[in-house]
Amino acid sequence: MNYRHSFHAGNFTDVFKHIFIARILLYLCLKDSPFRVIDTHAGEGAYDLYSEEANRTFEWWEGIGRLSDLKNIDGNLLSLIQHYLACVGIDDKNQSLAYYPGSPMIALRLISPQDRAIFCELHPESSSRLRHRFARDKRVKTLHLDGYIGLGAFIPPKERRGLVLIDPSFEQKDEISLLWPSFLSAYRKWPTGIYVLWYPIKNLDFDRKLCAKFFKHNISRTLRLSLNVGGHSDGLKNTGLLIFNPPFTLEEEAHILLPFLTHVLAQGEDAEYQIDWVIREDKIGGWS
């Protein structure tokens, strides 16, 4: 509960994660029926990129800062990132950055008036800022609550459509043991929902251990995306998304987006990405 995302907002992991979250939200918006967004570790909602915390690390320079002055982007690629860039505040007229939106702000900028959102945050100060930020938005319920408890309390949503974002800091060494039973319980109650789990890949054993959980319990249609920015400096270099019940277009979009992101966000010549399936259906996929 000591983790503060204000030190890391807008870094390469945020760019990677939020571009794909935006694509999923836009897919959900294609239907007229309402849906719900549930964010288990919502943070503050938005972050000042010139705050003392952000200026202490300058991680956003290697993340969203790399996308703030892009020119001559291929039209097909631009169509996949333009809504995300608009959420961030980057367009043809505005290339300057002052704030970076967290996943709650991105969601609210994309969903419609009929859709609803539940944002859980356990850190007291972050939760207070989150509540005040969205106090006037009738679509939103903000809760000072452990997100894993929120998973049990709010799933399945009455709309029966939606996105669950599980985005813990992984500060605790036993985070998988905390996350897994909550996710599994939620999934069994609502197996048709779209779930996105972000995680840091600190080593390959961690990645295998996490993916093995889902393979063992036959959590079907599990797409894995990862981005390693490479380089030799200290700090996190590799990050992943596990996406359960992804939109049918997402894998194809990933094959366009991830080569671009790997090139733009690379911190070394060893930068690379991965796209595979932990499980498609009936345990036929790319996990090993």
Order of alpha helices (4+ residues) and beta strands (2+ residues): alpha-beta-beta-alpha-alpha-alpha-beta-alpha-beta-alpha-beta-alpha-beta-alpha-beta-alpha-beta-beta-alpha-beta
